[in-house]
């Protein structure tokens, strides 16, 4: 799952080398902390948070097949 999220994020930003994703798993919940360069955060979140919401929805769908819960946090 982390690889899918990383691919999505890297295709949105200009500074691909500055993308870091930390994964924490607690039971059936996986928390992804996404950190990008400050100038790219707007591209990842999108207008009114639409891109961030879409990324979260996609990740929740993937996690649902594995009977897991996913939380995606965007850090700046």
MIVOVEX-89166 format. One record per residue: chain; residue number from 1; x, y, z of N, C-alpha, C, O in turn; residue in one letter. Coordinates in nm, 3 decimals, always signed. Layout:
REM MIVOVEX-89166
[rec 'A', NUM, [X, Y, Z], [X, Y, Z], [X, Y, Z], [X, Y, Z], 'A']
...
END
This chain:
REM MIVOVEX-89166
[rec 'A', 1, [+0.082, -0.120, +0.000], [+0.000, +0.000, +0.000], [+0.086, +0.126, +0.000], [+0.053, +0.225, -0.066], 'X']
[rec 'A', 2, [+0.195, +0.122, +0.073], [+0.282, +0.239, +0.081], [+0.336, +0.275, -0.057], [+0.349, +0.393, -0.090], 'X']
[rec 'A', 3, [+0.369, +0.174, -0.137], [+0.422, +0.198, -0.270], [+0.320, +0.269, -0.359], [+0.356, +0.357, -0.437], 'X']
[rec 'A', 4, [+0.195, +0.230, -0.346], [+0.088, +0.293, -0.425], [+0.074, +0.440, -0.386], [+0.066, +0.527, -0.472], 'X']
[rec 'A', 5, [+0.072, +0.466, -0.257], [+0.060, +0.603, -0.208], [+0.180, +0.686, -0.253], [+0.165, +0.801, -0.294], 'X']
[rec 'A', 6, [+0.298, +0.629, -0.244], [+0.419, +0.700, -0.284], [+0.416, +0.735, -0.433], [+0.454, +0.845, -0.472], 'X']
[rec 'A', 7, [+0.370, +0.643, -0.515], [+0.359, +0.668, -0.659], [+0.261, +0.781, -0.687], [+0.288, +0.869, -0.768], 'X']
[rec 'A', 8, [+0.147, +0.778, -0.620], [+0.047, +0.884, -0.637], [+0.104, +1.021, -0.602], [+0.092, +1.116, -0.679], 'X']
[rec 'A', 9, [+0.166, +1.030, -0.486], [+0.218, +1.158, -0.438], [+0.330, +1.208, -0.528], [+0.333, +1.326, -0.564], 'X']
[rec 'A', 10, [+0.422, +1.121, -0.564], [+0.536, +1.163, -0.645], [+0.494, +1.212, -0.783], [+0.562, +1.295, -0.843], 'X']
[rec 'A', 11, [+0.383, +1.162, -0.834], [+0.334, +1.209, -0.964], [+0.264, +1.344, -0.955], [+0.236, +1.405, -1.057], 'X']
[rec 'A', 12, [+0.235, +1.390, -0.835], [+0.170, +1.519, -0.817], [+0.268, +1.633, -0.791], [+0.239, +1.748, -0.824], 'X']
[rec 'A', 13, [+0.383, +1.603, -0.734], [+0.475, +1.708, -0.689], [+0.590, +1.729, -0.787], [+0.618, +1.645, -0.872], 'X']
[rec 'A', 14, [+0.656, +1.844, -0.773], [+0.774, +1.874, -0.855], [+0.901, +1.819, -0.790], [+0.992, +1.774, -0.860], 'X']
[rec 'A', 15, [+0.908, +1.824, -0.658], [+1.026, +1.779, -0.584], [+1.007, +1.635, -0.536], [+0.980, +1.611, -0.418], 'X']
[rec 'A', 16, [+1.022, +1.541, -0.628], [+0.996, +1.400, -0.598], [+1.090, +1.344, -0.492], [+1.053, +1.254, -0.416], 'X']
[rec 'A', 17, [+1.212, +1.396, -0.486], [+1.310, +1.346, -0.389], [+1.279, +1.387, -0.246], [+1.333, +1.329, -0.152], 'X']
[rec 'A', 18, [+1.192, +1.484, -0.229], [+1.161, +1.535, -0.095], [+1.031, +1.477, -0.038], [+0.978, +1.527, +0.061], 'X']
[rec 'A', 19, [+0.981, +1.372, -0.100], [+0.861, +1.304, -0.051], [+0.902, +1.197, +0.049], [+0.981, +1.108, +0.016], 'X']
[rec 'A', 20, [+0.848, +1.206, +0.169], [+0.872, +1.101, +0.268], [+0.738, +1.053, +0.323], [+0.649, +1.133, +0.351], 'X']
[rec 'A', 21, [+0.727, +0.923, +0.336], [+0.604, +0.863, +0.388], [+0.641, +0.769, +0.501], [+0.714, +0.672, +0.482], 'X']
[rec 'A', 22, [+0.591, +0.799, +0.619], [+0.611, +0.712, +0.735], [+0.485, +0.629, +0.756], [+0.373, +0.679, +0.745], 'X']
[rec 'A', 23, [+0.505, +0.503, +0.785], [+0.393, +0.410, +0.803], [+0.395, +0.357, +0.946], [+0.496, +0.306, +0.993], 'X']
[rec 'A', 24, [+0.282, +0.370, +1.013], [+0.267, +0.317, +1.149], [+0.147, +0.222, +1.148], [+0.038, +0.259, +1.103], 'X']
[rec 'A', 25, [+0.167, +0.102, +1.197], [+0.058, +0.005, +1.199], [+0.026, -0.032, +1.343], [+0.113, -0.073, +1.420], 'X']
[rec 'A', 26, [-0.100, -0.015, +1.378], [-0.148, -0.050, +1.511], [-0.273, -0.136, +1.495], [-0.382, -0.084, +1.469], 'X']
[rec 'A', 27, [-0.257, -0.264, +1.511], [-0.370, -0.354, +1.493], [-0.417, -0.353, +1.348], [-0.340, -0.381, +1.257], 'X']
[rec 'A', 28, [-0.545, -0.319, +1.329], [-0.601, -0.315, +1.194], [-0.595, -0.176, +1.133], [-0.650, -0.154, +1.024], 'X']
[rec 'A', 29, [-0.531, -0.083, +1.200], [-0.522, +0.055, +1.151], [-0.381, +0.086, +1.104], [-0.283, +0.060, +1.175], 'X']
[rec 'A', 30, [-0.371, +0.142, +0.984], [-0.243, +0.186, +0.930], [-0.249, +0.337, +0.913], [-0.343, +0.390, +0.853], 'X']
[rec 'A', 31, [-0.150, +0.406, +0.968], [-0.142, +0.552, +0.956], [-0.024, +0.586, +0.866], [+0.090, +0.547, +0.893], 'X']
[rec 'A', 32, [-0.052, +0.659, +0.758], [+0.053, +0.708, +0.670], [+0.070, +0.857, +0.694], [-0.027, +0.933, +0.684], 'X']
[rec 'A', 33, [+0.191, +0.898, +0.725], [+0.223, +1.040, +0.741], [+0.301, +1.083, +0.618], [+0.414, +1.039, +0.597], 'X']
[rec 'A', 34, [+0.240, +1.169, +0.537], [+0.301, +1.213, +0.412], [+0.361, +1.351, +0.433], [+0.293, +1.444, +0.477], 'X']
[rec 'A', 35, [+0.489, +1.364, +0.401], [+0.556, +1.493, +0.413], [+0.617, +1.527, +0.277], [+0.691, +1.448, +0.219], 'X']
[rec 'A', 36, [+0.583, +1.647, +0.227], [+0.638, +1.695, +0.101], [+0.697, +1.833, +0.124], [+0.677, +1.894, +0.229], 'X']
[rec 'A', 37, [+0.770, +1.882, +0.025], [+0.827, +2.016, +0.036], [+0.714, +2.118, +0.047], [+0.606, +2.099, -0.010], 'X']
[rec 'A', 38, [+0.738, +2.224, +0.121], [+0.635, +2.324, +0.148], [+0.572, +2.380, +0.021], [+0.452, +2.408, +0.018], 'X']
[rec 'A', 39, [+0.651, +2.396, -0.084], [+0.598, +2.451, -0.210], [+0.507, +2.352, -0.283], [+0.433, +2.392, -0.373], 'X']
[rec 'A', 40, [+0.512, +2.224, -0.246], [+0.430, +2.121, -0.312], [+0.305, +2.083, -0.235], [+0.220, +2.010, -0.288], 'X']
[rec 'A', 41, [+0.290, +2.130, -0.113], [+0.177, +2.085, -0.030], [+0.043, +2.121, -0.093], [-0.053, +2.046, -0.081], 'X']
[rec 'A', 42, [+0.036, +2.235, -0.159], [-0.088, +2.276, -0.224], [-0.128, +2.182, -0.336], [-0.247, +2.160, -0.360], 'X']
[rec 'A', 43, [-0.030, +2.127, -0.406], [-0.058, +2.034, -0.515], [-0.112, +1.902, -0.463], [-0.193, +1.836, -0.528], 'X']
[rec 'A', 44, [-0.066, +1.864, -0.345], [-0.110, +1.737, -0.286], [-0.249, +1.751, -0.223], [-0.330, +1.659, -0.231], 'X']
[rec 'A', 45, [-0.275, +1.864, -0.161], [-0.404, +1.886, -0.097], [-0.510, +1.925, -0.199], [-0.624, +1.877, -0.192], 'X']
[rec 'A', 46, [-0.475, +2.012, -0.292], [-0.568, +2.052, -0.397], [-0.667, +2.158, -0.351], [-0.674, +2.193, -0.234], 'X']
[rec 'A', 47, [-0.742, +2.208, -0.448], [-0.842, +2.311, -0.421], [-0.950, +2.253, -0.331], [-1.013, +2.152, -0.363], 'X']
[rec 'A', 48, [-0.972, +2.318, -0.218], [-1.070, +2.278, -0.117], [-1.047, +2.134, -0.068], [-1.141, +2.068, -0.024], 'X']
[rec 'A', 49, [-0.923, +2.087, -0.076], [-0.889, +1.954, -0.025], [-0.936, +1.838, -0.110], [-0.940, +1.724, -0.062], 'X']
[rec 'A', 50, [-0.972, +1.865, -0.234], [-1.029, +1.759, -0.318], [-0.930, +1.648, -0.351], [-0.965, +1.531, -0.348], 'X']
[rec 'A', 51, [-0.806, +1.685, -0.381], [-0.707, +1.582, -0.415], [-0.676, +1.497, -0.292], [-0.668, +1.375, -0.302], 'X']
[rec 'A', 52, [-0.658, +1.561, -0.178], [-0.631, +1.487, -0.054], [-0.745, +1.391, -0.022], [-0.722, +1.277, +0.018], 'X']
[rec 'A', 53, [-0.867, +1.437, -0.041], [-0.984, +1.352, -0.014], [-0.986, +1.233, -0.110], [-1.018, +1.121, -0.070], 'X']
[rec 'A', 54, [-0.953, +1.258, -0.236], [-0.949, +1.149, -0.335], [-0.842, +1.046, -0.300], [-0.865, +0.926, -0.311], 'X']
[rec 'A', 55, [-0.726, +1.094, -0.258], [-0.618, +1.003, -0.219], [-0.663, +0.919, -0.100], [-0.641, +0.797, -0.098], 'X']
[rec 'A', 56, [-0.724, +0.982, -0.002], [-0.772, +0.908, +0.116], [-0.878, +0.804, +0.078], [-0.875, +0.692, +0.128], 'X']
[rec 'A', 57, [-0.969, +0.841, -0.011], [-1.074, +0.749, -0.054], [-1.015, +0.629, -0.125], [-1.055, +0.515, -0.100], 'X']
[rec 'A', 58, [-0.919, +0.653, -0.213], [-0.854, +0.544, -0.285], [-0.781, +0.450, -0.190], [-0.790, +0.328, -0.203], 'X']
[rec 'A', 59, [-0.709, +0.507, -0.095], [-0.635, +0.425, +0.001], [-0.729, +0.345, +0.091], [-0.700, +0.231, +0.127], 'X']
[rec 'A', 60, [-0.842, +0.404, +0.128], [-0.941, +0.332, +0.209], [-1.000, +0.215, +0.131], [-1.027, +0.109, +0.189], 'X']
[rec 'A', 61, [-1.020, +0.233, +0.001], [-1.073, +0.125, -0.082], [-0.974, +0.009, -0.090], [-1.013, -0.108, -0.080], 'X']
[rec 'A', 62, [-0.849, +0.042, -0.107], [-0.745, -0.062, -0.114], [-0.734, -0.135, +0.020], [-0.724, -0.257, +0.024], 'X']
[rec 'A', 63, [-0.737, -0.060, +0.129], [-0.725, -0.119, +0.263], [-0.846, -0.205, +0.296], [-0.832, -0.305, +0.367], 'X']
[rec 'A', 64, [-0.961, -0.169, +0.247], [-1.083, -0.245, +0.273], [-1.073, -0.388, +0.225], [-1.128, -0.479, +0.287], 'X']
[rec 'A', 65, [-1.003, -0.408, +0.114], [-0.985, -0.544, +0.062], [-0.900, -0.629, +0.156], [-0.912, -0.752, +0.157], 'X']
[rec 'A', 66, [-0.816, -0.565, +0.233], [-0.731, -0.635, +0.329], [-0.788, -0.631, +0.470], [-0.722, -0.671, +0.566], 'X']
[rec 'A', 67, [-0.911, -0.582, +0.482], [-0.980, -0.569, +0.611], [-0.901, -0.484, +0.709], [-0.887, -0.517, +0.827], 'X']
[rec 'A', 68, [-0.849, -0.374, +0.659], [-0.772, -0.280, +0.740], [-0.836, -0.142, +0.731], [-0.919, -0.116, +0.644], 'X']
[rec 'A', 69, [-0.796, -0.054, +0.822], [-0.841, +0.085, +0.823], [-0.718, +0.171, +0.796], [-0.612, +0.147, +0.853], 'X']
[rec 'A', 70, [-0.733, +0.272, +0.709], [-0.619, +0.356, +0.673], [-0.648, +0.501, +0.706], [-0.759, +0.551, +0.683], 'X']
[rec 'A', 71, [-0.547, +0.568, +0.760], [-0.554, +0.712, +0.784], [-0.434, +0.773, +0.711], [-0.320, +0.731, +0.731], 'X']
[rec 'A', 72, [-0.461, +0.872, +0.625], [-0.354, +0.942, +0.554], [-0.348, +1.084, +0.607], [-0.445, +1.160, +0.596], 'X']
[rec 'A', 73, [-0.234, +1.120, +0.665], [-0.214, +1.255, +0.719], [-0.111, +1.326, +0.633], [-0.007, +1.270, +0.599], 'X']
[rec 'A', 74, [-0.140, +1.451, +0.599], [-0.048, +1.532, +0.521], [+0.019, +1.633, +0.613], [-0.047, +1.720, +0.670], 'X']
[rec 'A', 75, [+0.150, +1.622, +0.626], [+0.227, +1.710, +0.714], [+0.301, +1.813, +0.631], [+0.342, +1.786, +0.518], 'X']
[rec 'A', 76, [+0.317, +1.933, +0.689], [+0.396, +2.033, +0.618], [+0.513, +2.080, +0.700], [+0.590, +2.165, +0.655], 'X']
END
